[in-house]
Amino acid sequence: MFVQNWDLIFDGLEESSTTADDIENAIIELATNPHDVYGPIIASCTTPETVSDAQKTYLTFNLPAFTTLRSLTFVLRSRDQGWSSSYDDWGTFKGAWSWFDVELWRPAKGPKPTGRDIHLAGNSWELDASKLVVKDKKYMVGSWLLQRNKHAGRMWEDFVVTWDVNVFELDDRLSAKWEVGLSVQGGLDNAVAKMERWYKGGWSPNGQFIRDLKPEDELRIVMKTSESHQGWRCEVQKCEVRAIWT
């Protein structure tokens, strides 16, 4: 129930058939309405896709012509292949080689990008302009982890990831940033253990990324699996992107 006229409800509550539960439900709906909380949808795709031992672009879109971008929220329904031999990792985000990245692309025309232009907080950015990926007169600024699939998740999972301009990635030294313990592979191989960093919940805040975006930048949601870890799949049913801007 969505209450459009609060005065009518409260003034005539004793004579109305509207109950206290109706009002409580209306308040909950107001508080959880996606449009109110995360802003309008600026891009979406509902085509089921699967990728295995490779990567595939699922959704490409341009940001609105904003003055100030406040947040981007990504709503995903996805899963991996639903099994693995690393039983102790099941249900966690450790050793999960099925995930989504966000790529940022900009026009290749004009001045070459400098280190400051592309120094965005995240997992991947290229400071050497000669090594930039250029395609169709655009260059890829970098790619950032959006969300990992839950390890060996048989059921479809709904993920909601919000990158807010005022919420930044935690310091690497904070335990709250990481999944607890090593993956099965990390527990067996010291070299692997030294490199392991699995974000808690399979994602990380990225406020600096939001701060450095420009109006009408092109973003791509990319499905990915590890080519060196065979047998992994990334399956997706839908993705929508919401934004708050002025």
DODRENSE-767644 format. One record per residue (C-alpha): x, y, z. Coordinates in pm, 1 decimal. Layout:
c1,c2,c3
X,Y,Z
...
! end
This chain:
c1,c2,c3
0.0,0.0,0.0
134.1,345.2,-94.9
-33.4,629.7,97.8
-71.2,941.5,-115.9
-271.9,1158.1,125.5
-138.3,1140.1,480.1
-369.1,1416.6,616.6
-676.1,1220.7,513.3
-542.5,910.8,685.5
-456.8,1075.5,1015.7
-753.5,1316.6,1034.5
-1009.0,1046.6,974.4
-831.6,747.6,1122.7
-1111.9,667.0,1367.3
-1370.5,664.1,1087.7
-1146.2,502.4,828.8
-1096.7,133.2,760.8
-722.1,198.0,739.1
-542.8,17.0,1020.0
-218.6,88.2,1203.2
-62.9,-200.7,1009.4
-160.9,-31.2,683.3
19.0,284.4,790.2
326.0,90.9,906.5
340.7,-96.1,576.5
310.3,230.9,385.5
598.7,379.6,583.4
811.3,73.2,510.0
730.9,99.6,141.0
822.9,466.6,136.9
1152.3,386.8,309.0
1239.0,99.5,76.0
1112.4,227.1,-258.1
1417.5,173.0,-485.1
1353.4,497.1,-673.7
1357.3,696.8,-348.9
1659.5,518.5,-202.0
1882.4,458.3,-505.7
1747.6,697.0,-768.8
1599.4,621.0,-1112.2
1713.9,341.2,-1339.7
1962.1,470.5,-1598.3
2042.6,133.3,-1758.9
1917.2,-224.8,-1741.8
1932.5,-563.9,-1907.9
1716.2,-871.3,-1840.7
1866.2,-1109.0,-2096.0
1999.9,-1430.4,-1934.9
2365.9,-1485.7,-2019.6
2635.8,-1739.2,-1931.5
3010.9,-1719.8,-1976.0
3270.4,-1988.0,-1898.4
3651.1,-1958.9,-1883.2
3630.9,-1617.1,-2049.5
3462.9,-1277.4,-2021.6
3168.7,-1104.1,-2184.5
3023.6,-753.5,-2173.6
2668.9,-774.9,-2038.3
2558.9,-410.7,-2025.8
2699.4,-89.9,-2176.8
2564.0,254.7,-2093.5
2653.7,622.0,-2063.3
2616.3,829.6,-1749.5
2368.8,1118.9,-1750.6
2485.8,1476.7,-1804.8
2518.4,1543.2,-1432.6
2662.1,1835.2,-1239.7
2736.9,1623.2,-933.0
2708.4,1243.8,-922.4
2613.0,1119.7,-576.2
2597.5,743.4,-620.2
2562.9,448.2,-852.7
2373.4,137.8,-742.4
2407.8,-191.1,-928.9
2136.5,-455.1,-882.2
2239.9,-801.9,-1001.1
2083.2,-1147.0,-1001.1
2355.7,-1400.4,-1067.8
2537.2,-1717.3,-963.4
2835.2,-1935.1,-1053.8
2828.6,-2299.1,-1172.2
2698.6,-2421.2,-835.3
2979.9,-2658.6,-744.4
3356.8,-2686.5,-693.7
3602.0,-2926.9,-533.1
3691.2,-2667.6,-264.7
3409.6,-2767.6,-30.7
3523.4,-2551.9,260.5
3486.5,-2240.3,44.3
3125.0,-2308.9,-49.0
2890.2,-2029.7,49.9
3173.7,-1777.4,96.9
3341.5,-1537.0,-143.4
3684.1,-1698.3,-99.1
3828.7,-1875.5,-401.0
3536.1,-1745.7,-607.9
3654.7,-1718.5,-967.8
3326.0,-1592.8,-1108.7
3257.8,-1220.0,-1087.4
3157.2,-888.4,-1246.8
3378.2,-590.2,-1322.5
3293.5,-232.9,-1415.8
3498.8,-92.9,-1703.0
3532.6,280.1,-1768.7
3579.5,391.5,-2131.0
3645.4,739.3,-2269.5
3694.9,885.0,-2619.4
4048.9,842.8,-2751.4
4040.3,1175.0,-2937.5
4201.8,1483.6,-2789.3
4493.8,1497.4,-2541.5
4639.3,1169.5,-2421.2
4528.8,1086.8,-2066.3
4770.0,1166.8,-1786.2
4829.8,974.5,-1467.1
4602.3,1216.0,-1277.7
4322.7,1164.9,-1529.5
4312.0,792.6,-1470.6
4429.8,760.7,-1112.6
4103.4,622.3,-977.5
4072.9,419.9,-658.1
4005.2,58.0,-747.5
4160.9,-269.7,-849.8
4286.4,-182.5,-1194.2
4410.0,126.0,-1370.6
4685.3,187.0,-1622.4
4917.6,485.5,-1579.2
5118.8,414.4,-1894.2
4919.8,563.4,-2183.8
5109.5,343.4,-2431.6
4957.2,33.2,-2268.9
4597.7,150.9,-2272.5
4341.3,-70.4,-2443.0
4204.7,126.7,-2739.1
3905.6,7.1,-2943.1
3654.0,184.3,-3167.0
3816.8,522.6,-3095.9
3780.8,474.9,-2720.2
4030.0,380.2,-2451.5
3965.1,176.4,-2139.1
4063.4,377.4,-1832.4
4050.3,66.3,-1615.2
3834.0,-202.8,-1460.5
3708.5,-234.9,-1103.5
3561.6,-528.6,-916.1
3185.5,-490.9,-887.0
3070.1,-817.4,-727.3
3191.2,-1175.5,-693.5
2944.2,-1459.5,-710.6
2908.1,-1668.4,-398.6
3131.2,-1975.6,-420.4
2937.6,-2280.4,-545.5
2605.0,-2104.8,-510.5
2329.3,-2322.0,-654.1
2055.7,-2063.6,-599.2
2024.7,-1730.3,-775.1
2156.5,-1449.0,-555.3
2034.0,-1089.1,-557.2
2318.8,-844.2,-502.1
2279.0,-470.3,-443.3
2607.0,-277.5,-462.0
2607.3,96.8,-398.4
2911.8,309.7,-470.2
2850.6,635.2,-283.1
3061.6,945.4,-335.6
3122.8,972.3,40.6
3200.7,606.1,116.2
3553.8,497.5,34.9
3738.7,167.8,12.1
3865.4,51.5,351.5
4234.9,43.7,431.4
4397.0,-289.4,344.8
4512.1,-327.7,706.0
4157.1,-343.3,839.4
4022.0,-693.6,893.1
3668.9,-569.9,822.3
3765.6,-543.2,456.3
3842.4,-911.8,402.5
3678.6,-1251.8,421.4
3800.1,-1444.3,726.6
4073.1,-1701.9,665.4
4228.7,-1842.5,350.7
4065.4,-2021.5,62.2
4124.0,-2395.6,31.3
4391.7,-2333.3,-231.7
4554.6,-2064.3,-18.8
4566.9,-2302.7,275.0
4760.0,-2553.9,66.2
4999.5,-2318.3,-112.1
5195.8,-2048.7,73.3
5261.6,-1858.2,-249.0
4888.8,-1838.4,-315.4
4817.2,-1744.9,46.1
5045.9,-1440.1,22.6
4847.9,-1305.0,-273.8
4499.5,-1377.8,-146.7
4268.7,-1086.8,-74.6
3897.6,-1170.2,-88.0
3667.4,-874.1,-23.9
3410.6,-937.3,248.3
3074.5,-982.5,81.7
3247.3,-1005.8,-256.1
3260.0,-629.2,-313.8
3411.6,-303.2,-190.6
3297.7,62.1,-162.1
3449.0,288.6,-427.1
3366.7,651.5,-353.8
3677.8,780.7,-528.0
3563.3,619.3,-852.3
3233.6,809.5,-829.7
3416.4,1136.4,-759.5
3633.8,1100.3,-1069.0
3361.9,1009.6,-1317.6
3269.3,1262.0,-1585.3
2929.1,1335.7,-1741.1
2840.4,1090.4,-2018.0
3131.9,855.9,-1937.6
3077.1,507.8,-2079.5
3057.3,220.3,-1830.4
3045.1,-150.1,-1909.7
2933.6,-432.8,-1681.6
3151.2,-731.2,-1768.8
3092.4,-1095.0,-1671.8
3419.9,-1269.7,-1591.5
3560.8,-1608.6,-1497.6
3919.4,-1716.8,-1446.5
4088.4,-1864.4,-1751.3
4350.3,-2030.1,-1527.9
4090.4,-2197.1,-1304.1
3893.7,-2419.6,-1540.4
3527.2,-2504.2,-1500.4
3402.2,-2174.9,-1358.9
3088.5,-2011.8,-1497.0
2929.0,-1673.7,-1450.5
2553.4,-1670.9,-1503.1
2333.8,-1363.4,-1485.8
1958.8,-1307.4,-1515.7
1946.5,-930.2,-1488.9
2133.3,-613.6,-1407.1
1999.4,-264.8,-1348.3
2189.2,51.7,-1267.5
2040.5,335.9,-1064.2
2193.2,678.2,-1006.9
2149.4,983.2,-787.5
2280.8,1308.5,-932.8
2217.8,1678.8,-957.8
! end
